Amino acid sequence: MKIFQWIEKKLYRLDGSTFNFDNDIINRQRRFVLRSTTGIIVAGAMLNLAGLTGIDAFRIPNIVFLAITLTSYFLTRHGKLSLLAGLYVVFMAALSDLSGEMLYLCFSGNKEITYYILADCILYAALMAMTIVTYMPITTVISFCIGGICYGIICVYAQSDKLADIFIILLLLYTATVILSFFLKRNIMKMMEETQRLKDDEKTILDFFQMDKTQILSYIQLANKRGLSAHETNMLLNSFSEGARQEIIDNVTTLINQRKGRIEHLHQALPELSQSELEIASLIVVGKKLKDICLQLKKTESNVTCQRTNIRRKMGLKKGDDLYEALIQRIQ
């Protein structure tokens, strides 16, 4: 199967960014598109062979196209060809078949050329849509170029006013499709990068706490409760590994001691403040904002704002005075 490996290497060179764009969800979508496209091609070929659709003189190229599609599908299904390479072969075969049919109609002098050409243009649009949902923008560009060149040749050679009238419309439509393809891939790649960052952050957190996701969620649910009993506190700590538990206890102890030290220092400098006001003042001097204070003390913004006003009044501050700077000056 060296020939297939050689083909894949060439395709990777042609569209490396597309082939590096890999994800389980996206690959499932690509497999679905490959199966669906193959099924549609088989059904269309059967109808053509039965004489119900298409051009009788173009049956042999259609049979070749069908054979290439089925071969590519089964090679991909059995792992002999990568998923992206299989899609690429099917799309290129479809492009070749459609372009060949359009040019054959143009040079054969078929009276119903307009009808068939417009039908092929619709199939071109459907093919480009397939390249979009499989996130293959380079293939979209190739489809745009080949389709545009073929249609331009037909307009010049056939001198059909009807075909010339819709040339600009088709050009705009295909151009918009190409732009959409690149825009969609760029956004999906950004989403994938963000998802990967979130997964990395999650792994870092789980590794640090030496816990799985279920344990972390149970911990958060318990930690959100206010006024934990001794039993609930023990449950909370026991959810961690021994090393992580001891590190948390040491860190919390240090923080509590630091906070107590600040409160005692503030009490000596401002004995007129109540215990609740001292707690708020101790957080203000370390740069905590209103929302952070409310979250840490589990108080409402109106309650904290009211007590900040009381602190300012007891300290004799004026309207333009900065509370943070005034507290720092008092405790220095």
C-alpha positions as CSV (number, residue, x, y, z in Angstrom):
1,M,0.0,0.0,0.0
2,K,3.0,2.3,-0.6
3,I,1.0,4.2,-3.3
4,F,-1.6,5.2,-0.7
5,Q,1.1,6.4,1.7
6,W,2.6,8.5,-1.1
7,I,-0.8,10.0,-1.9
8,E,-1.4,10.9,1.7
9,K,2.0,12.6,2.0
10,K,1.2,14.7,-1.1
11,L,-2.2,15.6,0.4
12,Y,-0.6,16.6,3.7
13,R,1.7,18.9,1.8
14,L,-1.2,20.4,-0.1
15,D,-3.3,21.1,2.9
16,G,-1.2,20.5,6.1
17,S,-3.4,22.9,8.2
18,T,-6.5,20.9,7.3
19,F,-5.0,17.5,8.0
20,N,-3.6,18.7,11.4
21,F,-7.1,19.9,12.4
22,D,-8.1,16.8,14.3
23,N,-10.7,16.1,17.0
24,D,-12.9,13.1,17.9
25,I,-16.2,15.1,17.5
26,I,-15.0,16.5,14.2
27,N,-13.9,13.1,12.9
28,R,-17.3,11.6,13.8
29,Q,-18.8,14.4,11.7
30,R,-16.4,13.7,8.9
31,R,-17.2,10.0,8.9
32,F,-20.9,10.8,8.8
33,V,-20.3,13.0,5.8
34,L,-18.2,10.4,4.0
35,R,-20.9,7.7,4.5
36,S,-23.7,10.1,3.5
37,T,-21.8,11.4,0.4
38,T,-20.9,7.8,-0.7
39,G,-24.6,6.8,-0.3
40,I,-25.8,9.8,-2.3
41,I,-23.2,9.1,-5.0
42,V,-24.2,5.4,-5.2
43,A,-27.9,6.3,-5.4
44,G,-27.2,8.9,-8.1
45,A,-25.1,6.5,-10.1
46,M,-27.8,3.8,-10.0
47,L,-30.4,6.3,-11.2
48,N,-28.0,7.4,-14.0
49,L,-27.4,3.8,-15.1
50,A,-31.1,3.2,-15.1
51,G,-31.5,6.1,-17.5
52,L,-33.6,8.2,-15.1
53,T,-31.1,11.0,-14.6
54,G,-28.0,12.6,-16.2
55,I,-26.7,12.2,-19.7
56,D,-26.5,8.8,-21.4
57,A,-23.2,9.6,-23.1
58,F,-21.6,10.3,-19.7
59,R,-22.4,7.0,-18.1
60,I,-18.9,5.5,-18.3
61,P,-17.2,8.5,-16.5
62,N,-20.0,8.2,-13.9
63,I,-19.2,4.5,-13.4
64,V,-15.5,5.4,-13.0
65,F,-16.5,8.0,-10.5
66,L,-18.6,5.5,-8.6
67,A,-15.8,3.0,-8.5
68,I,-13.3,5.6,-7.1
69,T,-15.8,6.6,-4.5
70,L,-16.5,3.1,-3.3
71,T,-12.8,2.1,-3.3
72,S,-11.9,5.2,-1.3
73,Y,-14.8,4.5,1.2
74,F,-13.8,0.9,1.8
75,L,-10.1,1.7,2.1
76,T,-10.9,4.4,4.6
77,R,-13.3,2.1,6.5
78,H,-10.6,-0.6,6.8
79,G,-7.9,1.8,7.8
80,K,-5.9,1.6,4.6
81,L,-6.5,5.3,3.9
82,S,-6.9,8.1,6.5
83,L,-10.3,9.7,7.0
84,L,-9.2,13.1,5.6
85,A,-7.5,11.4,2.6
86,G,-10.6,9.4,1.9
87,L,-12.7,12.5,1.9
88,Y,-10.3,14.3,-0.2
89,V,-10.3,11.6,-2.9
90,V,-14.1,11.5,-3.0
91,F,-14.4,15.3,-3.2
92,M,-11.7,15.5,-6.0
93,A,-13.4,12.7,-7.9
94,A,-16.8,14.5,-7.6
95,L,-15.2,17.7,-8.8
96,S,-13.6,16.0,-11.8
97,D,-16.9,14.3,-12.7
98,L,-19.0,17.5,-12.4
99,S,-16.4,19.5,-14.3
100,G,-16.1,16.9,-17.1
101,E,-19.8,16.7,-17.5
102,M,-20.1,20.5,-17.7
103,L,-17.4,20.8,-20.3
104,Y,-18.8,17.9,-22.3
105,L,-22.2,19.5,-22.4
106,C,-20.6,22.8,-23.5
107,F,-18.6,21.3,-26.4
108,S,-21.2,18.7,-27.5
109,G,-23.7,21.2,-28.6
110,N,-26.5,19.8,-26.3
111,K,-29.6,21.9,-26.7
112,E,-30.5,21.5,-23.0
113,I,-27.1,22.8,-21.9
114,T,-28.6,25.5,-19.6
115,Y,-30.7,23.1,-17.6
116,Y,-27.8,20.6,-17.1
117,I,-25.3,23.3,-16.3
118,L,-27.5,24.9,-13.6
119,A,-28.1,21.5,-12.2
120,D,-24.4,20.9,-12.0
121,C,-23.9,24.3,-10.4
122,I,-26.3,23.2,-7.6
123,L,-24.3,20.1,-7.2
124,Y,-21.1,22.2,-7.0
125,A,-22.7,24.3,-4.2
126,A,-23.7,21.1,-2.4
127,L,-20.1,19.8,-2.7
128,M,-18.7,23.0,-1.3
129,A,-21.1,22.8,1.6
130,M,-19.8,19.3,2.3
131,T,-16.2,20.7,2.4
132,I,-17.4,23.3,4.9
133,V,-19.0,20.9,7.4
134,T,-15.8,18.7,7.2
135,Y,-13.6,21.8,7.9
136,M,-11.6,21.5,4.7
137,P,-11.2,25.1,3.5
138,I,-8.4,24.4,1.0
139,T,-10.7,21.9,-0.7
140,T,-13.4,24.6,-0.7
141,V,-11.0,26.9,-2.5
142,I,-10.1,24.2,-5.1
143,S,-13.8,23.6,-5.7
144,F,-14.3,27.3,-6.1
145,C,-11.4,27.7,-8.6
146,I,-12.3,24.6,-10.7
147,G,-16.0,25.4,-10.8
148,G,-15.4,29.1,-11.6
149,I,-13.0,28.3,-14.4
150,C,-15.3,25.7,-16.0
151,Y,-18.3,28.0,-15.7
152,G,-16.3,30.9,-17.3
153,I,-15.2,28.7,-20.2
154,I,-18.8,27.6,-20.8
155,C,-20.1,31.2,-20.7
156,V,-17.5,32.2,-23.3
157,Y,-17.9,29.2,-25.6
158,A,-21.7,28.6,-25.3
159,Q,-22.5,32.4,-25.5
160,S,-25.6,31.8,-23.5
161,D,-27.3,35.0,-22.1
162,K,-29.0,33.0,-19.3
163,L,-25.7,31.5,-18.1
164,A,-23.9,34.8,-18.3
165,D,-26.7,36.6,-16.3
166,I,-26.2,34.4,-13.3
167,F,-22.4,34.2,-13.5
168,I,-21.9,37.1,-11.0
169,I,-24.5,35.7,-8.6
170,L,-22.7,32.3,-8.7
171,L,-19.3,34.0,-8.2
172,L,-20.6,35.9,-5.2
173,L,-22.2,32.8,-3.8
174,Y,-19.1,30.6,-4.2
175,T,-16.8,33.4,-2.8
176,A,-19.0,33.7,0.3
177,T,-18.8,30.0,0.7
178,V,-15.0,30.1,0.7
179,I,-14.9,32.9,3.2
180,L,-17.4,31.1,5.4
181,S,-15.3,27.9,5.3
182,F,-12.1,29.7,6.5
183,F,-14.1,31.7,9.1
184,L,-15.8,28.6,10.5
185,K,-12.5,26.6,10.7
186,R,-10.8,29.5,12.5
187,N,-13.6,29.8,15.1
188,I,-13.7,26.0,15.6
189,M,-9.9,26.0,16.1
190,K,-10.2,28.8,18.7
191,M,-12.9,26.8,20.5
192,M,-10.8,23.7,20.5
193,E,-7.8,25.6,21.9
194,E,-9.9,27.0,24.7
195,T,-11.4,23.6,25.4
196,Q,-7.8,22.2,25.6
197,R,-6.8,25.0,28.0
198,L,-9.8,24.2,30.2
199,K,-8.9,20.5,30.2
200,D,-5.3,21.3,31.1
201,D,-6.5,23.6,34.0
202,E,-8.9,20.9,35.2
203,K,-6.1,18.3,35.2
204,T,-3.8,20.7,37.1
205,I,-6.5,21.2,39.8
206,L,-7.3,17.5,40.1
207,D,-3.6,16.6,40.3
208,F,-3.0,19.3,42.9
209,F,-5.9,18.1,45.1
210,Q,-5.3,14.4,44.2
211,M,-9.0,14.0,43.6
212,D,-11.3,13.1,40.7
213,K,-14.0,15.4,39.3
214,T,-16.8,13.8,41.4
215,Q,-14.9,14.4,44.6
216,I,-14.2,18.0,43.7
217,L,-17.9,18.7,43.0
218,S,-18.9,17.1,46.3
219,Y,-16.2,19.2,48.0
220,I,-17.6,22.4,46.4
221,Q,-21.2,21.5,47.3
222,L,-20.2,21.0,50.9
223,A,-17.8,24.1,51.0
224,N,-20.6,26.4,49.9
225,K,-22.5,25.7,53.1
226,R,-22.2,28.4,55.8
227,G,-21.5,27.5,59.4
228,L,-20.2,23.9,58.9
229,S,-20.5,21.6,61.9
230,A,-17.4,19.8,63.1
231,H,-18.6,16.6,61.4
232,E,-19.1,18.4,58.1
233,T,-15.7,20.1,58.4
234,N,-14.1,16.7,58.9
235,M,-15.9,15.3,55.9
236,L,-14.7,18.3,53.8
237,L,-11.0,17.7,54.8
238,N,-11.2,13.9,54.5
239,S,-12.2,14.3,50.8
240,F,-8.6,15.3,50.2
241,S,-5.5,13.1,50.2
242,E,-3.4,13.2,53.4
243,G,-0.7,15.4,51.9
244,A,-3.2,17.8,50.3
245,R,-5.2,17.9,53.5
246,Q,-2.2,18.9,55.7
247,E,-1.2,21.5,53.2
248,I,-4.7,23.0,53.2
249,I,-4.7,23.0,57.0
250,D,-1.3,24.7,57.2
251,N,-2.3,27.4,54.6
252,V,-5.7,28.1,56.3
253,T,-4.0,28.3,59.7
254,T,-1.5,30.8,58.3
255,L,-4.3,32.9,56.7
256,I,-6.4,32.8,59.9
257,N,-3.4,33.9,62.0
258,Q,-2.6,36.7,59.6
259,R,-6.2,37.9,59.6
260,K,-6.4,37.8,63.4
261,G,-3.1,39.8,63.5
262,R,-4.6,42.5,61.2
263,I,-7.8,42.6,63.2
264,E,-5.9,43.0,66.5
265,H,-3.7,45.7,64.9
266,L,-6.8,47.6,63.6
267,H,-8.5,47.2,67.0
268,Q,-5.6,48.9,68.7
269,A,-5.6,51.7,66.2
270,L,-9.4,52.0,65.9
271,P,-11.0,50.7,69.2
272,E,-14.3,52.5,68.3
273,L,-15.0,50.0,65.5
274,S,-17.2,47.0,66.1
275,Q,-16.0,43.4,65.4
276,S,-18.0,43.2,62.1
277,E,-16.5,46.6,61.0
278,L,-13.0,45.4,62.0
279,E,-13.4,42.3,59.8
280,I,-14.4,44.5,56.8
281,A,-11.6,47.0,57.5
282,S,-9.1,44.1,57.7
283,L,-10.1,43.1,54.2
284,I,-10.0,46.6,52.8
285,V,-6.4,47.1,53.9
286,V,-5.3,44.1,51.9
287,G,-6.9,45.5,48.8
288,K,-10.2,43.5,48.7
289,K,-13.0,45.0,46.6
290,L,-16.7,45.2,47.6
291,K,-17.7,42.0,45.8
292,D,-14.7,40.1,47.2
293,I,-15.6,41.3,50.7
294,C,-19.2,40.2,50.3
295,L,-18.2,36.8,49.0
296,Q,-15.6,36.2,51.7
297,L,-17.8,37.3,54.6
298,K,-21.0,36.0,53.0
299,K,-22.8,39.4,53.4
300,T,-24.9,41.5,51.1
301,E,-23.5,44.5,49.2
302,S,-25.9,46.8,51.0
303,N,-24.8,45.5,54.4
304,V,-21.1,45.9,53.7
305,T,-21.7,49.3,52.1
306,C,-23.6,50.4,55.2
307,Q,-20.8,49.3,57.5
308,R,-18.1,51.0,55.3
309,T,-20.1,54.2,55.8
310,N,-20.1,53.6,59.6
311,I,-16.3,53.1,59.5
312,R,-15.8,56.3,57.5
313,R,-18.0,58.2,60.0
314,K,-16.2,56.9,63.1
315,M,-12.9,57.7,61.5
316,G,-14.1,61.3,60.7
317,L,-13.5,61.0,57.0
318,K,-14.8,63.5,54.5
319,K,-16.6,62.7,51.3
320,G,-13.5,62.8,49.1
321,D,-11.2,60.9,51.5
322,D,-10.0,57.5,50.5
323,L,-10.9,54.8,53.1
324,Y,-8.1,52.5,52.1
325,E,-5.4,55.2,52.5
326,A,-6.9,56.4,55.7
327,L,-6.8,52.8,57.2
328,I,-3.2,52.3,56.1
329,Q,-2.1,55.6,57.8
330,R,-3.9,54.6,61.0
331,I,-2.2,51.2,61.4
332,Q,1.3,52.3,60.4
